Amino acid sequence: MHLRILTVYTVLIACLVTALAVPFALAYSSHRTGKLLLERRADATRLAELADQAIREGDTVGLAQEVSRYHTLYGTAVEIRDRDGVRVAGRGAWDRGQAERALSGRTTGSLPLVTPFGPGSAVVAEPVGRDAQVFGVVVMRVPTTAARRDVTLVWAVVAAGSVVAVLCALIAARRLARWILRPVTELDVTTRAIAEGRMDARVAAGGRGPAELRLLERRFNAMADAVSAALERQRAFVADASHELRTPLTVLSLRLENLEPHLKKTGDGEFAEALAEVDRLAQLLEDLLELARVEAGAAAPEPIAPAALATRLVTWREVYAARELTLAVDIDGDPAGEQTPLPSAAGRIADIALDNAAKFVPPGGTVTVSLHAGALRIADDGPGLEPEHLAAAPGRFWRSPGHGNIPGSGLGLAIAAELARAAGCTLALRPAEPHGLVVELLLPSLVIPDVKHSTNQKTISL
């Protein structure tokens, strides 16, 4: 929009300047051409009077001398001939068309318009004679050098003034467009910040710009406040409900366990299923509580070192060994011996990805955790996800269509995505080759140096 406003405004100003400059330049050319004609026609009239007297008296010597002096003084070729076309004085200026016009008794009334590009000379013809008697003609070939120089100078001044006017208009157009679009730019920056998760971002009040757009900014701030308040109430409701339900669920679980001695053997299966459902509901409440805490912007723990992350991942040994899976941890350290800390969310996100992999990867599979060049990757060789499911997987309560019977709340990747966002990271899901899933956490400024031949690299196979 900024470019369109600037283009339209500049084109309009350029057209206006052109509409003023071109007629002015042509008007000056016409004025200078008329002035040249008047000057030289007066001289031609004087020479015609001298020629009339010389032809009547039959003495053309003095006339020839006058023509020669005139040519020397003004650089204008003059040629005088009688009615029969016999040269009387001068040479080099003859023009048959203009001469015949003058012999008919008409003087030169106009010259070709003088411009910087021509003509190089113009012809002025004046009849010689008195009353209706024409005895000859005076033809002058007038150089237009001086007139063209004057016209060129004026045209250059007009062109320079036009360029300056257009440049000034362009500067004014830029300021005008910036002033008009300033509220739109502020709205764009604010909406981008809100889209990135900064729900407290608002457009600054009292800015500059058209009143209509400033009103739109105020309405936008009111809308953002209403949406933020609604989301806050929703998060508070989820957190409060989850927290309040924990105690009844705990009591229910204890009462179910206390009923076990009083049940018949035939009810053991139903009893176990009831306890499993209570446990699943308790886990769902815990996930909802954690998601609410992350969305509320709870203070994150201190960053962790890559070595501490590797140690944390070793705790998954028993889980993976029990499921006959192999866990490999491949982490690059700093060659100088110091390790760049990672966001605390990296450990929790790795736990979520490893928990999902433990559920879906069949026995004998391998899960690899690697940290290189500012990216934490958890890759497995399990069944993976269909390409159309990768974007939907981080959604809340999303379950893969082919794995609906596997235990889980459907909130794991949603929590991981919120943790990544809160830490300023990016969570991405990609297919692994030849099959499987890669959960990739792209770190922000906390990037691990990409050292291809690090001596501190360690690989742990579990």
C-alpha positions as CSV (number, residue, x, y, z in Angstrom):
1,M,0.0,0.0,0.0
2,H,2.9,2.3,0.8
3,L,4.3,1.9,-2.7
4,R,0.9,2.3,-4.3
5,I,0.2,5.6,-2.5
6,L,3.6,6.8,-3.3
7,T,3.3,5.9,-7.0
8,V,-0.2,7.5,-7.4
9,Y,0.8,10.7,-5.6
10,T,4.1,11.0,-7.5
11,V,2.5,10.3,-10.9
12,L,-0.2,12.9,-10.3
13,I,2.4,15.5,-9.3
14,A,4.6,14.6,-12.3
15,C,1.6,15.0,-14.6
16,L,0.7,18.4,-13.0
17,V,4.3,19.6,-13.3
18,T,4.5,18.4,-16.9
19,A,1.2,20.1,-17.7
20,L,2.7,23.4,-16.5
21,A,6.3,23.1,-17.7
22,V,5.7,22.0,-21.3
23,P,3.3,24.9,-22.2
24,F,5.6,27.3,-20.5
25,A,8.6,26.0,-22.5
26,L,6.8,26.1,-25.8
27,A,5.5,29.6,-25.0
28,Y,9.0,30.8,-24.5
29,S,10.1,29.2,-27.7
30,S,7.3,30.9,-29.6
31,H,8.2,34.2,-27.9
32,R,11.9,33.9,-28.8
33,T,11.0,32.9,-32.4
34,G,8.7,36.0,-32.7
35,K,11.4,38.2,-31.4
36,L,13.9,36.9,-33.9
37,L,11.4,37.5,-36.7
38,L,10.8,41.1,-35.6
39,E,14.5,41.9,-35.4
40,R,15.4,40.4,-38.7
41,R,12.3,41.7,-40.6
42,A,13.1,45.2,-39.5
43,D,16.6,44.8,-41.0
44,A,15.1,43.3,-44.1
45,T,12.7,46.2,-44.4
46,R,15.6,48.7,-44.2
47,L,17.6,46.8,-46.8
48,A,14.5,46.6,-49.1
49,E,14.3,50.4,-48.9
50,L,17.9,50.7,-49.9
51,A,17.5,48.2,-52.7
52,D,14.4,50.1,-54.0
53,Q,16.4,53.3,-54.2
54,A,19.5,51.5,-55.7
55,I,17.4,49.7,-58.4
56,R,15.5,52.9,-59.3
57,E,18.8,54.9,-59.6
58,G,20.6,52.0,-61.3
59,D,23.5,52.2,-58.8
60,T,23.9,49.0,-56.8
61,V,27.5,49.5,-55.6
62,G,26.6,51.1,-52.3
63,L,23.9,48.5,-51.8
64,A,26.4,45.7,-52.2
65,Q,28.7,47.3,-49.7
66,E,25.9,47.6,-47.2
67,V,24.9,44.0,-47.6
68,S,28.5,42.9,-47.1
69,R,28.8,45.0,-43.9
70,Y,25.6,43.5,-42.6
71,H,26.7,40.0,-43.3
72,T,30.1,40.7,-41.6
73,L,28.4,42.2,-38.6
74,Y,25.5,39.8,-38.0
75,G,26.7,36.6,-39.8
76,T,23.5,36.6,-41.8
77,A,23.5,35.8,-45.5
78,V,21.6,38.3,-47.5
79,E,20.7,38.1,-51.2
80,I,18.8,40.7,-53.2
81,R,17.4,40.0,-56.6
82,D,15.2,42.0,-59.0
83,R,11.8,40.9,-60.3
84,D,13.4,38.8,-63.1
85,G,15.5,36.9,-60.6
86,V,18.8,38.6,-61.5
87,R,21.0,39.0,-58.4
88,V,21.6,42.6,-57.4
89,A,23.7,42.1,-54.3
90,G,24.8,39.4,-51.8
91,R,24.6,35.7,-52.1
92,G,23.9,32.4,-50.3
93,A,20.4,33.1,-48.9
94,W,18.1,32.4,-51.8
95,D,14.9,30.4,-51.1
96,R,12.5,30.1,-54.0
97,G,9.4,29.6,-52.0
98,Q,9.9,32.6,-49.7
99,A,11.1,34.7,-52.6
100,E,8.0,34.0,-54.7
101,R,5.8,34.8,-51.7
102,A,7.6,38.2,-51.3
103,L,7.4,39.0,-55.0
104,S,3.6,38.6,-54.6
105,G,3.7,41.4,-52.1
106,R,3.6,39.5,-48.9
107,T,6.2,39.7,-46.2
108,T,7.3,36.8,-43.9
109,G,4.7,36.5,-41.2
110,S,6.2,33.5,-39.2
111,L,9.3,31.4,-38.7
112,P,9.6,27.7,-37.7
113,L,9.5,27.3,-34.0
114,V,12.9,27.6,-32.5
115,T,13.8,24.8,-30.1
116,P,17.1,23.4,-28.7
117,F,17.0,20.9,-31.5
118,G,16.5,23.2,-34.5
119,P,16.1,24.6,-37.0
120,G,19.7,25.8,-37.7
121,S,18.5,28.8,-39.7
122,A,15.4,30.5,-40.9
123,V,14.5,32.5,-44.0
124,V,13.0,36.0,-44.0
125,A,11.9,37.6,-47.3
126,E,10.8,41.2,-47.9
127,P,9.5,42.6,-51.1
128,V,11.4,45.6,-52.7
129,G,9.1,48.4,-54.0
130,R,6.5,50.9,-53.1
131,D,2.8,50.7,-53.0
132,A,1.7,47.9,-55.3
133,Q,4.8,48.0,-57.4
134,V,7.4,45.2,-56.6
135,F,10.8,45.6,-58.2
136,G,12.6,42.8,-56.4
137,V,13.1,40.8,-53.2
138,V,15.4,40.8,-50.2
139,V,16.0,37.3,-48.8
140,M,17.9,36.8,-45.5
141,R,19.0,33.4,-44.2
142,V,19.0,34.1,-40.4
143,P,21.1,31.8,-38.1
144,T,19.2,30.8,-35.0
145,T,22.2,30.0,-32.9
146,A,21.6,32.7,-30.3
147,A,17.9,32.1,-30.2
148,R,18.5,28.3,-29.7
149,R,21.0,29.1,-26.9
150,D,18.4,31.2,-25.1
151,V,15.7,28.6,-25.6
152,T,18.0,25.8,-24.4
153,L,18.9,27.8,-21.3
154,V,15.2,28.4,-20.4
155,W,14.2,24.8,-21.2
156,A,17.1,23.6,-19.0
157,V,15.9,25.8,-16.1
158,V,12.3,24.6,-16.6
159,A,13.4,21.0,-16.7
160,A,15.6,21.4,-13.6
161,G,12.7,23.1,-11.8
162,S,10.4,20.3,-12.8
163,V,12.8,17.7,-11.5
164,V,13.2,19.6,-8.2
165,A,9.4,19.9,-7.9
166,V,8.9,16.2,-8.5
167,L,11.6,15.3,-6.0
168,C,10.0,17.6,-3.4
169,A,6.7,16.0,-4.2
170,L,8.2,12.6,-3.8
171,I,9.6,13.5,-0.4
172,A,6.3,14.9,0.6
173,A,4.5,11.8,-0.7
174,R,6.8,9.6,1.3
175,R,6.0,11.6,4.4
176,L,2.3,11.6,3.7
177,A,2.3,7.8,2.9
178,R,4.2,7.1,6.1
179,W,1.8,9.3,8.1
180,I,-1.2,7.7,6.6
181,L,0.1,4.1,7.0
182,R,1.8,4.6,10.4
183,P,-1.3,3.2,12.3
184,V,-1.4,0.2,9.8
185,T,2.3,-0.5,10.4
186,E,1.7,-0.4,14.2
187,L,-1.3,-2.7,13.9
188,D,0.8,-5.1,11.8
189,V,3.6,-5.2,14.4
190,T,1.2,-5.7,17.2
191,T,-0.8,-8.5,15.4
192,R,2.5,-10.2,14.7
193,A,3.5,-10.0,18.3
194,I,0.1,-11.4,19.4
195,A,0.4,-14.2,16.8
196,E,3.8,-15.1,18.3
197,G,2.2,-15.5,21.7
198,R,2.7,-12.0,23.3
199,M,-0.9,-11.5,24.4
200,D,0.0,-8.3,26.3
201,A,1.2,-6.5,23.1
202,R,-0.9,-3.4,22.3
203,V,-0.8,-0.5,19.9
204,A,0.7,2.6,21.5
205,A,-1.9,5.2,22.3
206,G,-1.6,8.8,21.1
207,G,0.3,8.1,17.9
208,R,0.1,9.9,14.6
209,G,-2.0,9.2,11.6
210,P,-5.5,9.7,10.2
211,A,-8.2,9.9,12.9
212,E,-10.1,7.0,11.3
213,L,-7.1,4.7,11.6
214,R,-6.3,5.9,15.1
215,L,-9.9,5.0,16.0
216,L,-9.3,1.5,14.5
217,E,-6.2,1.2,16.7
218,R,-8.3,1.9,19.8
219,R,-10.9,-0.6,18.7
220,F,-8.2,-3.2,18.1
221,N,-6.7,-2.6,21.6
222,A,-10.2,-3.1,23.1
223,M,-10.7,-6.3,21.1
224,A,-7.2,-7.6,22.1
225,D,-8.0,-6.8,25.7
226,A,-11.3,-8.7,25.5
227,V,-9.7,-11.7,23.8
228,S,-6.9,-11.8,26.3
229,A,-9.3,-11.6,29.2
230,A,-11.4,-14.4,27.7
231,L,-8.3,-16.6,27.2
232,E,-7.1,-15.8,30.8
233,R,-10.5,-16.8,32.1
234,Q,-10.4,-20.0,30.1
235,R,-6.9,-20.9,31.4
236,A,-8.0,-20.0,34.9
237,F,-11.0,-22.2,34.6
238,V,-9.0,-25.2,33.2
239,A,-6.4,-24.8,36.0
240,D,-8.9,-24.4,38.7
241,A,-11.1,-27.3,37.5
242,S,-8.1,-29.5,37.1
243,H,-6.8,-28.6,40.5
244,E,-10.1,-29.1,42.2
245,L,-10.7,-32.4,40.6
246,R,-7.4,-33.9,41.8
247,T,-8.7,-34.4,45.3
248,P,-11.9,-36.2,44.4
249,L,-10.0,-38.4,42.0
250,T,-7.5,-39.3,44.7
251,V,-10.3,-40.1,47.1
252,L,-12.0,-42.1,44.4
253,S,-8.9,-44.1,43.7
254,L,-8.3,-44.8,47.4
255,R,-11.9,-46.0,47.8
256,L,-11.6,-48.2,44.8
257,E,-8.5,-49.7,46.2
258,N,-10.2,-50.2,49.6
259,L,-13.0,-52.1,47.8
260,E,-10.6,-54.7,46.4
261,P,-10.8,-57.1,49.4
262,H,-14.6,-57.1,49.2
263,L,-14.8,-58.0,45.5
264,K,-15.4,-61.4,44.0
265,K,-12.7,-62.9,41.8
266,T,-15.0,-62.5,38.8
267,G,-14.8,-58.8,39.2
268,D,-11.0,-58.4,39.2
269,G,-10.9,-57.5,35.5
270,E,-13.5,-54.8,35.8
271,F,-11.8,-53.5,38.9
272,A,-8.5,-53.2,37.1
273,E,-10.1,-51.4,34.2
274,A,-11.8,-49.0,36.6
275,L,-8.4,-48.2,38.3
276,A,-6.8,-47.7,34.9
277,E,-9.5,-45.2,33.9
278,V,-9.0,-43.3,37.2
279,D,-5.3,-43.2,36.6
280,R,-5.8,-42.0,33.0
281,L,-8.1,-39.3,34.2
282,A,-5.6,-38.3,36.8
283,Q,-2.9,-38.1,34.1
284,L,-5.2,-36.0,31.9
285,L,-5.7,-33.6,34.8
286,E,-2.0,-33.3,35.4
287,D,-1.4,-32.5,31.7
288,L,-4.2,-29.9,31.7
289,L,-2.6,-28.3,34.8
290,E,0.8,-28.2,33.2
291,L,-0.6,-26.8,29.9
292,A,-2.4,-24.1,31.9
293,R,0.8,-23.2,33.8
294,V,2.7,-22.9,30.5
295,E,0.1,-20.8,28.8
296,A,-0.1,-18.5,31.9
297,G,3.6,-17.8,31.5
298,A,4.8,-19.4,34.7
299,A,8.4,-18.6,35.5
300,A,10.7,-21.1,33.7
301,P,13.4,-22.9,35.7
302,E,17.0,-22.1,35.1
303,P,18.6,-23.2,31.8
304,I,20.3,-26.6,31.7
305,A,23.6,-27.6,30.3
306,P,23.9,-30.2,27.5
307,A,25.6,-32.6,29.9
308,A,22.8,-32.3,32.3
309,L,20.3,-33.0,29.5
310,A,22.3,-36.2,28.5
311,T,22.3,-37.3,32.2
312,R,18.5,-36.7,32.4
313,L,18.0,-38.8,29.3
314,V,19.8,-41.8,30.8
315,T,16.9,-42.1,33.2
316,W,14.9,-43.5,30.4
317,R,17.1,-46.6,30.3
318,E,14.8,-48.9,32.3
319,V,11.7,-47.8,30.3
320,Y,13.3,-48.5,27.0
321,A,15.0,-51.7,28.1
322,A,11.6,-53.0,29.4
323,R,10.1,-52.3,25.9
324,E,13.1,-53.8,24.1
325,L,14.1,-50.5,22.5
326,T,17.4,-48.8,21.9
327,L,18.1,-45.2,23.0
328,A,21.1,-43.3,21.6
329,V,22.1,-39.9,22.8
330,D,24.4,-37.9,20.5
331,I,25.3,-34.5,22.0
332,D,28.0,-32.0,20.9
333,G,29.8,-30.0,23.6
334,D,31.8,-26.8,23.4
335,P,35.4,-27.5,22.2
336,A,36.7,-25.0,24.8
337,G,35.3,-27.2,27.6
338,E,32.4,-24.9,28.4
339,Q,28.9,-25.8,27.3
340,T,26.2,-23.4,26.2
341,P,23.1,-23.7,28.4
342,L,19.8,-24.8,26.9
343,P,16.3,-23.6,27.7
344,S,14.8,-25.6,30.6
345,A,12.0,-26.6,28.3
346,A,14.3,-28.7,26.2
347,G,14.4,-31.4,28.9
348,R,10.6,-31.5,29.3
349,I,10.1,-31.6,25.5
350,A,12.6,-34.4,25.2
351,D,10.7,-36.3,27.9
352,I,7.4,-35.9,26.0
353,A,8.9,-37.0,22.7
354,L,10.6,-40.0,24.3
355,D,7.4,-41.0,26.1
356,N,5.5,-40.9,22.8
357,A,8.2,-42.9,21.0
358,A,8.2,-45.5,23.8
359,K,4.4,-46.0,23.1
360,F,4.5,-46.1,19.3
361,V,7.9,-47.6,18.3
362,P,7.7,-51.4,18.1
363,P,10.1,-53.7,20.0
364,G,13.6,-53.7,18.5
365,G,13.3,-50.1,17.3
366,T,15.8,-47.3,17.9
367,V,15.2,-43.8,19.2
368,T,18.1,-41.2,18.8
369,V,18.4,-37.9,20.7
370,S,20.9,-35.5,19.1
371,L,21.9,-31.9,19.7
372,H,23.8,-30.2,16.9
373,A,23.9,-26.7,15.6
374,G,21.2,-25.3,17.8
375,A,18.7,-28.0,17.1
376,L,17.5,-30.8,19.5
377,R,16.2,-33.8,17.5
378,I,14.4,-36.9,18.8
379,A,14.1,-39.3,15.9
380,D,12.6,-42.8,15.9
381,D,12.1,-45.6,13.3
382,G,8.6,-46.3,14.3
383,P,5.5,-46.1,12.1
384,G,5.6,-42.2,12.1
385,L,2.7,-40.0,10.9
386,E,1.1,-39.4,7.6
387,P,2.2,-36.1,6.0
388,E,-1.3,-34.6,6.4
389,H,-1.2,-35.4,10.1
390,L,2.1,-33.7,10.9
391,A,0.6,-30.2,11.2
392,A,-2.4,-31.4,13.3
393,A,-0.4,-33.5,15.7
394,P,0.6,-30.6,18.1
395,G,-3.1,-29.8,18.5
396,R,-4.9,-30.4,21.9
397,F,-6.4,-33.9,22.4
398,W,-5.3,-34.9,18.9
399,R,-4.9,-38.7,18.5
400,S,-3.6,-40.5,15.4
401,P,-6.5,-42.3,13.6
402,G,-4.5,-45.5,13.6
403,H,-3.5,-45.4,17.3
404,G,-6.6,-44.5,19.2
405,N,-6.3,-47.5,21.5
406,I,-2.8,-46.5,22.8
407,P,-3.0,-44.8,26.3
408,G,-2.5,-41.1,26.4
409,S,-4.3,-37.8,26.9
410,G,-3.5,-36.3,23.5
411,L,-1.9,-33.3,25.2
412,G,1.8,-34.2,25.1
413,L,2.8,-32.5,21.9
414,A,0.4,-29.6,22.7
415,I,2.4,-29.0,25.9
416,A,5.7,-29.4,24.0
417,A,4.6,-26.8,21.5
418,E,3.5,-24.3,24.3
419,L,6.8,-24.9,26.1
420,A,8.8,-24.2,22.9
421,R,6.8,-21.1,22.3
422,A,7.3,-19.8,25.8
423,A,11.0,-20.4,25.5
424,G,11.3,-18.6,22.2
425,C,12.0,-21.9,20.3
426,T,10.2,-23.6,17.4
427,L,8.9,-27.1,17.5
428,A,8.6,-29.0,14.2
429,L,7.5,-32.5,13.3
430,R,9.2,-34.1,10.2
431,P,9.1,-37.6,8.8
432,A,12.2,-39.7,9.4
433,E,14.0,-41.7,6.7
434,P,13.1,-44.4,5.7
435,H,10.2,-44.3,8.2
436,G,9.5,-42.9,11.6
437,L,9.1,-39.4,13.1
438,V,11.5,-36.6,14.0
439,V,10.6,-34.1,16.7
440,E,12.9,-31.1,16.2
441,L,13.3,-28.2,18.7
442,L,15.0,-25.3,17.0
443,L,16.7,-23.1,19.6
444,P,16.7,-19.3,19.4
445,S,19.9,-17.4,20.3
446,L,21.0,-20.4,22.5
447,V,22.7,-22.2,19.6
448,I,25.1,-25.0,20.1
449,P,28.2,-24.3,17.9
450,D,28.3,-26.5,14.8
451,V,31.7,-28.3,15.4
452,K,32.1,-31.0,12.9
453,H,35.1,-32.7,14.6
454,S,34.3,-32.1,18.3
455,T,36.4,-34.0,20.8
456,N,33.7,-33.7,23.4
457,Q,31.1,-35.6,21.4
458,K,29.7,-38.6,23.3
459,T,27.2,-41.3,22.2
460,I,25.4,-43.4,24.8
461,S,23.6,-46.5,23.6
462,L,21.1,-47.9,26.1
